[in-house]
Structure formats: C-alpha cells, structure tokens
C-alpha cells in the first residue's frame, strides 16, 4: 500500500487527517515506467488520475507544424490527468517520462468518491487548476511579448519554482532537461537556447555543476525578464 506520509506532500490531500490518508492510500495502485516511456497519449480515453511518486514527466502537445511543444515538466508529488477524469473527455496532452518514474494511479470512480467524501480535496483541486490556468496565461504572454532572452529566463524561473531546490539565495535545478526540451518550452531554437545559456553563464547568473544548473541570486534573476 502507498505510504500515507507521502500523500501528505500531495497538495490534494495535505489537509486530510492520518486516518483519511490511509483510506485514500488503499485506493491507489503503483506502477513504474522506464525513462522516455510514453505514459499518456493525447486524445486517448482517460479514466485514471496519476500522482508522481518519484521522477519527472513532461507534458506536451503537437502543434499544427508537427512540432512538439512542451507545456510543463512535473516532478514528485505533482499529479496529472485530472481534466479527463473530471469531464470524461479525451486526454488533452501527451505525457512522457523523463527519468525512471513511479506513478500512483487513482481510478475515476474512486476519485469522485474521494471528492464527495472529503470536500477539502475538491477545494485544493480547484485552487491548483486555477493556478495552472494562470501559469498558462503567463506563458502565453511570455511567448508573445518577450524576446528570446526573456523567454529563456522566464522558462528557467518557472522550472526553478516547480522543480528547483533552495540553496540559500540560489536555486538548483537537478538533472536539467535536454536543451531541445528547454528550447521547446521557451519557444526558441536549440542553437539560440545554447547561446543564451552560455551568455547567462558568462554574466555569472548561471553555473553548471555536472548535470545540475545553479541559478545565482534567484530573487534578482527573476527580474531580468521583466
């Protein structure tokens, strides 16, 4: 059975009592995926909500030109697949594992039972969905109004907020996504992404430490794209 203590870190369930977390845990099933595995395909039928126990996934769609557009990268304690669960429609995006991933799945019937039994879960879901809508709106503004440098900085800021680790005034991004994925998120080319990352390194905003990327003085870095 899923560790109820882990569920405490999932925003949907953070307000539940220990006994309630146990009852939710009993409804979850675990499954592991290898790196670069397709988990959900856009337009598939969706009857399951997924919670990320470990690892990272990317959420993407294919645009009219046949190119992959990355909408988000999610990590531990995030969840996805809620739209299809709620309205019964097809999946709105493709989800692919970036690492070895362990997912917890919750069937649609069990999900609605939980919503009816624990109203706080429904409230948390609404808050999170509202936050995702606001984030999407901000990304659209970024893509339409910022230059390439601003979009790259904006992408790094969002990744730091979603997946970064605080290190004093700095933020650390562990196992940075591939440059093609970063470029997709920023709406630019891999060559431009590489050039701008190198430029930000030369300005001492960024520092590479193996597979990690350190963003120095994050509070000031966030202001660069304004």
C-alpha positions as CSV (number, residue, x, y, z in Angstrom):
1,X,0.0,0.0,0.0
2,X,1.1,3.6,-0.7
3,X,2.8,5.3,2.2
4,X,0.2,7.7,3.7
5,X,3.0,10.1,4.7
6,X,3.9,10.6,1.1
7,X,0.3,11.6,0.3
8,X,0.7,14.4,2.9
9,X,3.1,16.1,0.4
10,X,0.5,16.0,-2.4
11,X,-1.5,19.2,-2.4
12,X,-4.8,17.5,-3.0
13,X,-4.5,15.6,0.3
14,X,-2.5,17.9,2.5
15,X,-5.5,18.8,4.7
16,X,-6.7,15.2,5.4
17,X,-6.3,13.5,8.8
18,X,-4.0,10.5,9.1
19,X,-6.9,8.0,9.0
20,X,-8.3,9.6,5.9
21,X,-4.9,9.4,4.2
22,X,-4.9,5.7,5.0
23,X,-8.2,5.2,3.3
24,X,-7.1,7.2,0.2
25,X,-3.8,5.2,0.1
26,X,-5.8,1.9,-0.1
27,X,-7.4,3.1,-3.4
28,X,-4.1,3.8,-5.1
29,X,-2.1,1.5,-7.4
30,X,1.6,1.9,-8.2
31,X,3.4,1.4,-11.5
32,X,6.9,2.1,-12.7
33,X,8.0,3.4,-16.1
34,X,11.4,3.5,-17.7
35,X,13.0,6.7,-18.9
36,X,11.5,8.1,-22.1
37,X,8.4,5.9,-21.9
38,X,5.0,7.2,-23.2
39,X,2.6,7.3,-20.3
40,X,-0.4,9.1,-21.8
41,X,-1.0,9.9,-25.5
42,X,-3.0,13.0,-26.5
43,X,-6.6,12.1,-27.4
44,X,-6.6,8.8,-25.6
45,X,-9.5,8.0,-23.4
46,X,-8.8,8.9,-19.8
47,X,-10.1,7.0,-16.8
48,X,-7.2,7.4,-14.3
49,X,-5.6,10.3,-12.4
50,X,-1.8,9.9,-11.9
51,X,0.3,11.1,-9.0
52,X,4.1,11.2,-9.3
53,X,5.8,9.3,-6.6
54,X,9.3,9.8,-8.0
55,X,10.9,11.0,-11.1
56,X,9.8,13.6,-13.7
57,X,7.5,13.7,-16.6
58,X,7.0,16.2,-19.5
59,X,3.6,17.3,-20.6
60,X,3.5,18.1,-24.4
61,X,1.3,18.6,-27.4
62,X,2.0,18.6,-31.2
63,X,1.4,21.9,-32.9
64,X,0.0,22.5,-36.4
65,X,3.5,22.3,-37.8
66,X,4.0,18.8,-36.3
67,X,6.5,20.1,-33.7
68,X,6.4,19.1,-30.0
69,X,5.5,21.9,-27.7
70,X,6.3,21.3,-24.0
71,X,3.7,22.7,-21.7
72,X,5.2,21.7,-18.4
73,X,7.6,19.5,-16.6
74,X,6.3,17.9,-13.4
75,X,8.1,16.2,-10.5
76,X,7.4,14.3,-7.3
77,X,4.0,14.9,-5.6
78,X,2.6,16.6,-8.7
79,X,-0.3,15.0,-10.5
80,X,-1.8,14.9,-14.0
81,X,-4.7,13.6,-15.9
82,X,-7.3,15.4,-13.9
83,X,-9.2,17.1,-16.8
84,X,-10.2,13.8,-18.4
85,X,-11.2,12.4,-15.1
86,X,-13.5,15.4,-14.4
87,X,-15.2,15.8,-17.8
88,X,-14.8,12.3,-19.3
89,X,-13.2,13.7,-22.4
90,X,-10.0,12.6,-24.2
91,X,-6.6,13.4,-22.8
92,X,-5.6,16.9,-23.6
93,X,-1.8,16.3,-23.9
94,X,0.9,13.6,-24.1
95,X,2.9,12.7,-21.1
96,X,6.4,11.1,-21.3
97,X,8.7,10.0,-18.5
98,X,12.0,12.0,-18.4
99,X,13.5,9.7,-15.8
100,X,12.7,6.3,-14.3
101,X,9.3,7.2,-12.9
102,X,7.0,5.7,-10.3
103,X,3.3,6.7,-10.6
104,X,0.3,6.2,-8.4
105,X,-3.0,5.8,-10.2
106,X,-6.5,6.6,-9.0
107,X,-9.5,5.4,-10.9
108,X,-12.2,7.8,-11.9
109,X,-14.9,6.2,-9.6
110,X,-12.5,6.3,-6.6
111,X,-11.5,9.9,-7.4
112,X,-15.2,11.1,-7.3
113,X,-15.8,9.1,-4.2
114,X,-12.9,10.9,-2.5
115,X,-14.2,14.3,-3.8
116,X,-17.7,13.6,-2.3
117,X,-16.3,12.3,1.0
118,X,-13.6,15.0,1.5
119,X,-14.6,18.5,0.3
120,X,-11.2,19.8,1.1
121,X,-9.8,17.7,-1.7
122,X,-12.2,19.4,-4.2
123,X,-11.2,22.8,-2.9
124,X,-7.5,22.0,-3.3
125,X,-8.1,20.7,-6.8
126,X,-9.9,23.9,-7.8
127,X,-7.1,26.1,-6.4
128,X,-4.4,24.1,-8.2
129,X,-6.3,24.1,-11.5
130,X,-6.7,27.9,-11.2
131,X,-3.0,28.2,-10.6
132,X,-2.3,26.1,-13.7
133,X,-4.6,28.3,-15.8
134,X,-2.8,31.5,-14.5
135,X,0.6,29.9,-15.3
136,X,-0.6,29.0,-18.8
137,X,-1.8,32.6,-19.3
138,X,1.6,33.9,-18.1
139,X,3.4,31.6,-20.6
140,X,1.3,32.9,-23.5
141,X,2.2,36.4,-22.5
142,X,5.8,35.5,-22.3
143,X,5.8,33.8,-25.8
144,X,4.0,36.8,-27.4
145,X,5.7,39.7,-25.7
146,X,9.3,38.8,-24.6
147,X,12.4,38.4,-26.8
148,X,14.3,35.2,-26.9
149,X,16.5,36.1,-23.9
150,X,13.4,37.0,-21.8
151,X,11.6,33.7,-22.8
152,X,14.7,31.7,-21.8
153,X,14.9,33.4,-18.4
154,X,11.2,33.1,-17.9
155,X,11.4,29.3,-18.6
156,X,14.2,28.9,-16.1
157,X,12.3,30.8,-13.5
158,X,9.3,28.6,-13.9
159,X,11.4,25.4,-13.7
160,X,13.1,26.7,-10.5
161,X,9.7,27.4,-8.9
162,X,8.3,24.0,-9.9
163,X,11.4,21.7,-9.6
164,X,14.2,23.7,-8.1
165,X,15.9,23.3,-4.7
166,X,16.6,26.2,-2.5
167,X,20.3,26.8,-1.8
168,X,20.4,30.0,0.2
169,X,19.9,32.8,-2.3
170,X,20.4,30.4,-5.2
171,X,18.2,27.8,-6.8
172,X,19.5,24.5,-8.0
173,X,17.9,22.6,-10.9
174,X,18.9,18.9,-10.7
175,X,19.3,16.9,-13.9
176,X,18.4,19.8,-16.2
177,X,16.2,18.8,-19.1
178,X,17.7,18.4,-22.6
179,X,18.3,21.7,-24.4
180,X,15.7,20.7,-27.1
181,X,13.1,20.4,-24.3
182,X,14.2,23.7,-22.8
183,X,14.1,25.3,-26.3
184,X,10.6,24.0,-26.8
185,X,9.4,25.4,-23.5
186,X,10.9,28.8,-24.4
187,X,9.6,28.8,-27.9
188,X,13.1,29.1,-29.5
189,X,15.7,27.0,-31.3
190,X,18.2,24.8,-29.6
191,X,21.0,26.9,-31.0
192,X,19.5,30.1,-29.5
193,X,18.9,28.3,-26.2
194,X,22.5,27.1,-26.1
195,X,23.8,30.6,-26.9
196,X,21.7,32.4,-24.3
197,X,22.5,29.8,-21.6
198,X,26.2,30.4,-22.3
199,X,25.7,34.2,-22.2
200,X,23.9,34.0,-18.8
201,X,26.8,31.8,-17.6
202,X,29.3,34.4,-18.7
203,X,27.3,37.0,-16.8
204,X,27.6,34.7,-13.7
205,X,23.8,34.3,-13.3
206,X,24.1,30.5,-14.1
207,X,26.7,27.9,-13.2
208,X,26.8,24.3,-14.3
209,X,27.7,21.6,-11.7
210,X,27.7,18.3,-13.5
211,X,24.1,17.7,-14.6
212,X,22.8,20.4,-12.3
213,X,22.3,24.1,-13.1
214,X,22.7,26.7,-10.4
215,X,20.8,29.9,-10.7
216,X,22.6,32.5,-8.6
217,X,20.7,35.3,-6.7
218,X,17.3,33.9,-7.8
219,X,15.4,36.9,-6.4
220,X,17.3,39.2,-8.8
221,X,17.4,36.7,-11.7
222,X,13.6,36.7,-11.7
223,X,13.6,40.5,-12.5
224,X,15.8,40.1,-15.7
225,X,12.8,39.2,-18.0
226,X,10.5,42.0,-16.7
